[in-house]
């Protein structure tokens, strides 16, 4: 599945949502919750849905530290 991976911690002041480094977000979340954060703060990755987990409400890739 395609995700946008956050390269750094960011805060979208217009929508009031915070983004954590290495957080994985879906394209729909990107367009609704984080639309005012520039594309240069994301990288596009393909990760299986079964290789992700949630930690304190943040979707992360399993096996990555």
C-alpha positions in Angstrom: 0.0 0.0 0.0 1.3 3.5 -0.8 2.0 5.8 2.2 3.6 9.1 2.7 6.4 8.9 5.2 7.2 12.0 7.2 10.8 13.0 7.1 10.7 15.3 10.1 8.3 16.5 12.9 5.9 19.1 11.5 2.7 20.9 12.6 0.0 22.0 10.2 -1.2 25.3 11.7 -4.2 25.6 9.4 -5.7 22.2 10.3 -4.2 21.8 13.8 -2.7 18.4 13.2 0.8 17.3 14.2 3.1 15.0 12.2 5.7 12.8 13.8 9.0 11.8 12.2 8.7 8.4 10.3 4.9 8.5 10.6 3.1 6.8 7.7 0.0 8.5 6.4 -2.4 7.5 3.6 -3.0 9.7 0.5 -6.4 10.5 1.9 -5.0 11.6 5.2 -2.4 13.7 3.3 -5.1 15.5 1.4 -7.3 16.2 4.4 -5.3 16.4 7.6 -1.9 17.6 6.3 -2.7 19.4 3.1 -0.7 22.6 4.0 2.6 20.8 4.7 4.9 20.9 1.6 5.6 17.7 -0.4 9.3 18.1 0.3 8.7 16.9 3.9 7.4 13.5 2.7 8.8 10.6 0.8 6.5 8.1 -0.9 6.9 4.5 0.3 5.2 1.2 -0.5 4.6 -0.9 2.7 2.3 -3.8 3.2 -0.5 -3.0 5.5 0.4 -6.0 7.7 3.9 -4.5 8.2 2.6 -1.4 10.0 1.5 -0.8 13.6 0.0 2.0 15.7 1.9 3.4 18.6 0.1 6.2 20.5 -2.1 6.9 17.5 0.8 7.1 15.1 1.1 4.6 12.2 4.7 3.3 11.9 6.6 0.7 9.9 7.4 -2.5 11.8 11.0 -3.4 12.1 12.2 0.2 11.8 13.9 2.0 14.7 
